[in-house]
């Protein structure tokens, strides 16, 4: 086995994955696009469901909805 890195990406890695080649979050364009598309879809659903600006969290905090 290669040199072990107990911490990768700021998280403690499981003993089975203590290999310097292991990366649970590979930085590849394909995954970046997938994350971007997923987030865009989530924001769209938020808008359709709540009828609010997805950046406005007031609808999540009843105390602010005076």
N, CA, C and O atoms as CSV, one atom per row, in Angstrom:
chain,resi,resn,atom,element,x,y,z
A,1,UNK,N,N,0.840,-1.192,0.000
A,1,UNK,CA,C,0.000,0.000,0.000
A,1,UNK,C,C,0.884,1.253,0.000
A,1,UNK,O,O,1.984,1.256,0.551
A,2,UNK,N,N,0.381,2.299,-0.622
A,2,UNK,CA,C,1.130,3.546,-0.654
A,2,UNK,C,C,1.063,4.231,0.702
A,2,UNK,O,O,0.430,3.745,1.640
A,3,UNK,N,N,1.732,5.369,0.776
A,3,UNK,CA,C,1.727,6.124,2.021
A,3,UNK,C,C,0.292,6.459,2.437
A,3,UNK,O,O,-0.492,6.954,1.627
A,4,UNK,N,N,-0.045,6.191,3.686
A,4,UNK,CA,C,-1.405,6.416,4.160
A,4,UNK,C,C,-1.617,7.879,4.522
A,4,UNK,O,O,-0.733,8.530,5.080
A,5,UNK,N,N,-2.789,8.379,4.200
A,5,UNK,CA,C,-3.180,9.727,4.590
A,5,UNK,C,C,-4.443,9.617,5.446
A,5,UNK,O,O,-5.532,9.416,4.909
A,6,UNK,N,N,-4.311,9.744,6.764
A,6,UNK,CA,C,-5.489,9.569,7.617
A,6,UNK,C,C,-6.563,10.627,7.388
A,6,UNK,O,O,-7.739,10.380,7.654
A,7,UNK,N,N,-6.170,11.806,6.897
A,7,UNK,CA,C,-7.152,12.842,6.622
A,7,UNK,C,C,-7.038,13.285,5.173
A,7,UNK,O,O,-5.962,13.658,4.704
A,8,UNK,N,N,-8.158,13.237,4.474
A,8,UNK,CA,C,-8.204,13.723,3.103
A,8,UNK,C,C,-9.455,14.563,2.946
A,8,UNK,O,O,-10.523,14.193,3.433
A,9,UNK,N,N,-9.327,15.696,2.267
A,9,UNK,CA,C,-10.463,16.590,2.041
A,9,UNK,C,C,-11.105,17.027,3.355
A,9,UNK,O,O,-12.303,17.306,3.411
A,10,UNK,N,N,-10.295,17.083,4.409
A,10,UNK,CA,C,-10.802,17.556,5.678
A,10,UNK,C,C,-11.591,16.543,6.470
A,10,UNK,O,O,-12.131,16.875,7.525
A,11,UNK,N,N,-11.673,15.307,5.989
A,11,UNK,CA,C,-12.422,14.280,6.700
A,11,UNK,C,C,-11.505,13.106,7.016
A,11,UNK,O,O,-10.583,12.802,6.259
A,12,UNK,N,N,-11.767,12.454,8.141
A,12,UNK,CA,C,-10.993,11.264,8.457
A,12,UNK,C,C,-11.462,10.132,7.553
A,12,UNK,O,O,-12.655,9.847,7.454
A,13,UNK,N,N,-10.504,9.499,6.901
A,13,UNK,CA,C,-10.824,8.470,5.919
A,13,UNK,C,C,-10.863,7.113,6.600
A,13,UNK,O,O,-10.061,6.840,7.493
A,14,UNK,N,N,-11.788,6.265,6.186
A,14,UNK,CA,C,-11.901,4.926,6.757
A,14,UNK,C,C,-10.625,4.137,6.497
A,14,UNK,O,O,-9.947,4.350,5.492
A,15,UNK,N,N,-10.304,3.228,7.408
A,15,UNK,CA,C,-9.052,2.481,7.316
A,15,UNK,C,C,-8.934,1.742,5.991
A,15,UNK,O,O,-7.830,1.593,5.468
A,16,UNK,N,N,-10.065,1.269,5.429
A,16,UNK,CA,C,-10.001,0.540,4.163
A,16,UNK,C,C,-9.592,1.444,3.014
A,16,UNK,O,O,-9.193,0.959,1.954
A,17,UNK,N,N,-9.686,2.756,3.213
A,17,UNK,CA,C,-9.405,3.685,2.126
A,17,UNK,C,C,-8.145,4.503,2.367
A,17,UNK,O,O,-7.958,5.554,1.755
A,18,UNK,N,N,-7.272,4.020,3.268
A,18,UNK,CA,C,-6.062,4.780,3.564
A,18,UNK,C,C,-5.037,4.583,2.456
A,18,UNK,O,O,-4.036,3.888,2.627
A,19,UNK,N,N,-5.305,5.198,1.337
A,19,UNK,CA,C,-4.402,5.121,0.197
A,19,UNK,C,C,-4.348,6.506,-0.415
A,19,UNK,O,O,-5.380,7.151,-0.599
A,20,UNK,N,N,-3.136,6.969,-0.732
A,20,UNK,CA,C,-3.022,8.349,-1.204
A,20,UNK,C,C,-3.725,8.573,-2.541
A,20,UNK,O,O,-3.972,9.715,-2.927
A,21,UNK,N,N,-4.049,7.488,-3.252
A,21,UNK,CA,C,-4.734,7.658,-4.527
A,21,UNK,C,C,-6.247,7.735,-4.348
A,21,UNK,O,O,-6.975,8.012,-5.301
A,22,UNK,N,N,-6.724,7.488,-3.116
A,22,UNK,CA,C,-8.170,7.490,-2.898
A,22,UNK,C,C,-8.671,8.910,-2.717
A,22,UNK,O,O,-8.128,9.670,-1.916
A,23,UNK,N,N,-9.716,9.271,-3.468
A,23,UNK,CA,C,-10.315,10.591,-3.348
A,23,UNK,C,C,-11.821,10.439,-3.464
A,23,UNK,O,O,-12.328,10.192,-4.559
A,24,UNK,N,N,-12.562,10.583,-2.346
A,24,UNK,CA,C,-14.013,10.392,-2.403
A,24,UNK,C,C,-14.726,11.460,-3.218
A,24,UNK,O,O,-15.873,11.269,-3.619
A,25,UNK,N,N,-14.054,12.590,-3.468
A,25,UNK,CA,C,-14.666,13.656,-4.256
A,25,UNK,C,C,-13.758,14.010,-5.428
A,25,UNK,O,O,-13.118,15.061,-5.410
A,26,UNK,N,N,-13.688,13.148,-6.456
A,26,UNK,CA,C,-12.789,13.431,-7.572
A,26,UNK,C,C,-13.206,14.703,-8.289
A,26,UNK,O,O,-14.385,14.909,-8.579
A,27,UNK,N,N,-12.233,15.550,-8.569
A,27,UNK,CA,C,-12.517,16.829,-9.212
A,27,UNK,C,C,-12.433,16.646,-10.718
A,27,UNK,O,O,-11.408,16.939,-11.334
A,28,UNK,N,N,-13.512,16.164,-11.301
A,28,UNK,CA,C,-13.541,15.940,-12.743
A,28,UNK,C,C,-14.622,16.812,-13.355
A,28,UNK,O,O,-15.618,17.105,-12.693
A,29,UNK,N,N,-14.452,17.232,-14.597
A,29,UNK,CA,C,-15.483,18.073,-15.234
A,29,UNK,C,C,-16.846,17.398,-15.264
A,29,UNK,O,O,-17.871,18.064,-15.120
A,30,UNK,N,N,-16.868,16.085,-15.448
A,30,UNK,CA,C,-18.156,15.399,-15.518
A,30,UNK,C,C,-18.921,15.562,-14.210
A,30,UNK,O,O,-20.110,15.882,-14.223
A,31,UNK,N,N,-18.246,15.343,-13.074
A,31,UNK,CA,C,-18.938,15.473,-11.801
A,31,UNK,C,C,-19.271,16.925,-11.507
A,31,UNK,O,O,-20.295,17.216,-10.890
A,32,UNK,N,N,-18.414,17.838,-11.944
A,32,UNK,CA,C,-18.719,19.251,-11.734
A,32,UNK,C,C,-19.997,19.630,-12.470
A,32,UNK,O,O,-20.844,20.338,-11.925
A,33,UNK,N,N,-20.139,19.159,-13.713
A,33,UNK,CA,C,-21.363,19.439,-14.464
A,33,UNK,C,C,-22.556,18.787,-13.792
A,33,UNK,O,O,-23.628,19.389,-13.716
A,34,UNK,N,N,-22.386,17.551,-13.297
A,34,UNK,CA,C,-23.502,16.869,-12.645
A,34,UNK,C,C,-23.949,17.638,-11.411
A,34,UNK,O,O,-25.147,17.796,-11.175
A,35,UNK,N,N,-22.985,18.119,-10.617
A,35,UNK,CA,C,-23.359,18.890,-9.439
A,35,UNK,C,C,-24.066,20.174,-9.845
A,35,UNK,O,O,-25.053,20.570,-9.226
A,36,UNK,N,N,-23.558,20.823,-10.887
A,36,UNK,CA,C,-24.168,22.075,-11.328
A,36,UNK,C,C,-25.595,21.834,-11.808
A,36,UNK,O,O,-26.503,22.596,-11.475
A,37,UNK,N,N,-25.792,20.778,-12.587
A,37,UNK,CA,C,-27.133,20.484,-13.093
A,37,UNK,C,C,-28.075,20.124,-11.951
A,37,UNK,O,O,-29.238,20.527,-11.954
A,38,UNK,N,N,-27.575,19.362,-10.969
A,38,UNK,CA,C,-28.431,18.980,-9.850
A,38,UNK,C,C,-28.838,20.212,-9.057
A,38,UNK,O,O,-30.000,20.354,-8.676
A,39,UNK,N,N,-27.885,21.102,-8.809
A,39,UNK,CA,C,-28.192,22.298,-8.033
A,39,UNK,C,C,-29.173,23.188,-8.785
A,39,UNK,O,O,-30.084,23.757,-8.183
A,40,UNK,N,N,-28.992,23.312,-10.097
A,40,UNK,CA,C,-29.906,24.127,-10.892
A,40,UNK,C,C,-31.317,23.559,-10.818
A,40,UNK,O,O,-32.280,24.314,-10.687
A,41,UNK,N,N,-31.450,22.238,-10.902
A,41,UNK,CA,C,-32.760,21.616,-10.805
A,41,UNK,C,C,-33.370,21.809,-9.430
A,41,UNK,O,O,-34.575,22.028,-9.305
A,42,UNK,N,N,-32.536,21.728,-8.390
A,42,UNK,CA,C,-33.049,21.913,-7.039
A,42,UNK,C,C,-33.565,23.336,-6.857
A,42,UNK,O,O,-34.637,23.542,-6.287
A,43,UNK,N,N,-32.802,24.325,-7.342
A,43,UNK,CA,C,-33.240,25.710,-7.206
A,43,UNK,C,C,-34.528,25.951,-7.976
A,43,UNK,O,O,-35.398,26.694,-7.521
A,44,UNK,N,N,-34.655,25.323,-9.146
A,44,UNK,CA,C,-35.884,25.477,-9.929
A,44,UNK,C,C,-37.074,24.911,-9.170
A,44,UNK,O,O,-38.133,25.537,-9.123
A,45,UNK,N,N,-36.911,23.732,-8.574
A,45,UNK,CA,C,-38.013,23.140,-7.812
A,45,UNK,C,C,-38.354,23.986,-6.591
A,45,UNK,O,O,-39.523,24.114,-6.227
A,46,UNK,N,N,-37.326,24.566,-5.954
A,46,UNK,CA,C,-37.598,25.442,-4.822
A,46,UNK,C,C,-38.475,26.612,-5.263
A,46,UNK,O,O,-39.432,26.980,-4.581
A,47,UNK,N,N,-38.134,27.186,-6.408
A,47,UNK,CA,C,-38.898,28.331,-6.903
A,47,UNK,C,C,-40.336,27.922,-7.201
A,47,UNK,O,O,-41.278,28.625,-6.835
A,48,UNK,N,N,-40.497,26.782,-7.867
A,48,UNK,CA,C,-41.838,26.341,-8.247
A,48,UNK,C,C,-42.665,25.964,-7.019
A,48,UNK,O,O,-43.871,26.210,-6.977
A,49,UNK,N,N,-42.014,25.368,-6.023
A,49,UNK,CA,C,-42.746,24.901,-4.845
A,49,UNK,C,C,-43.147,26.058,-3.943
A,49,UNK,O,O,-44.275,26.106,-3.454
A,50,UNK,N,N,-42.229,26.984,-3.724
A,50,UNK,CA,C,-42.476,28.038,-2.753
A,50,UNK,C,C,-42.917,29.351,-3.385
A,50,UNK,O,O,-43.462,30.216,-2.699
A,51,UNK,N,N,-42.691,29.507,-4.668
A,51,UNK,CA,C,-43.021,30.762,-5.304
A,51,UNK,C,C,-42.204,31.908,-4.756
A,51,UNK,O,O,-42.637,33.059,-4.796
A,52,UNK,N,N,-41.013,31.601,-4.239
A,52,UNK,CA,C,-40.169,32.616,-3.632
A,52,UNK,C,C,-38.786,32.583,-4.259
A,52,UNK,O,O,-38.436,31.654,-4.987
A,53,UNK,N,N,-38.010,33.613,-3.961
A,53,UNK,CA,C,-36.618,33.629,-4.387
A,53,UNK,C,C,-35.889,32.496,-3.663
A,53,UNK,O,O,-35.921,32.440,-2.434
A,54,UNK,N,N,-35.235,31.593,-4.397
A,54,UNK,CA,C,-34.562,30.467,-3.721
A,54,UNK,C,C,-33.475,30.920,-2.756
A,54,UNK,O,O,-33.084,30.159,-1.870
A,55,UNK,N,N,-32.975,32.161,-2.913
A,55,UNK,CA,C,-31.960,32.655,-1.990
A,55,UNK,C,C,-32.567,33.235,-0.722
A,55,UNK,O,O,-31.845,33.544,0.226
A,56,UNK,N,N,-33.893,33.386,-0.696
A,56,UNK,CA,C,-34.566,33.944,0.467
A,56,UNK,C,C,-34.967,32.808,1.402
A,56,UNK,O,O,-35.797,31.968,1.052
A,57,UNK,N,N,-34.369,32.789,2.599
A,57,UNK,CA,C,-34.647,31.690,3.530
A,57,UNK,C,C,-35.713,32.066,4.547
A,57,UNK,O,O,-35.972,31.305,5.479
A,58,UNK,N,N,-36.340,33.238,4.382
A,58,UNK,CA,C,-37.316,33.676,5.374
A,58,UNK,C,C,-38.474,32.691,5.479
A,58,UNK,O,O,-39.040,32.509,6.557
A,59,UNK,N,N,-38.833,32.050,4.354
A,59,UNK,CA,C,-39.964,31.129,4.407
A,59,UNK,C,C,-39.635,29.879,5.207
A,59,UNK,O,O,-40.527,29.089,5.516
A,60,UNK,N,N,-38.349,29.689,5.550
A,60,UNK,CA,C,-37.973,28.538,6.366
A,60,UNK,C,C,-37.994,28.883,7.856
A,60,UNK,O,O,-37.878,27.988,8.694
A,61,UNK,N,N,-38.140,30.155,8.195
A,61,UNK,CA,C,-38.070,30.583,9.588
A,61,UNK,C,C,-39.388,31.254,9.952
A,61,UNK,O,O,-39.564,32.443,9.689
A,62,UNK,N,N,-40.324,30.510,10.558
A,62,UNK,CA,C,-41.649,31.067,10.850
A,62,UNK,C,C,-41.594,32.342,11.684
A,62,UNK,O,O,-42.458,33.207,11.541
A,63,UNK,N,N,-40.590,32.472,12.554
A,63,UNK,CA,C,-40.521,33.647,13.420
A,63,UNK,C,C,-40.348,34.929,12.618
A,63,UNK,O,O,-40.724,36.005,13.083
A,64,UNK,N,N,-39.785,34.827,11.424
A,64,UNK,CA,C,-39.572,36.023,10.609
A,64,UNK,C,C,-40.781,36.358,9.755
A,64,UNK,O,O,-40.824,37.413,9.122
A,65,UNK,N,N,-41.767,35.462,9.734
A,65,UNK,CA,C,-42.921,35.690,8.868
A,65,UNK,C,C,-44.029,36.382,9.654
A,65,UNK,O,O,-45.123,35.838,9.808
A,66,UNK,N,N,-43.740,37.590,10.153
A,66,UNK,CA,C,-44.702,38.331,10.952
A,66,UNK,C,C,-45.867,38.700,10.112
A,66,UNK,O,O,-46.802,39.336,10.598
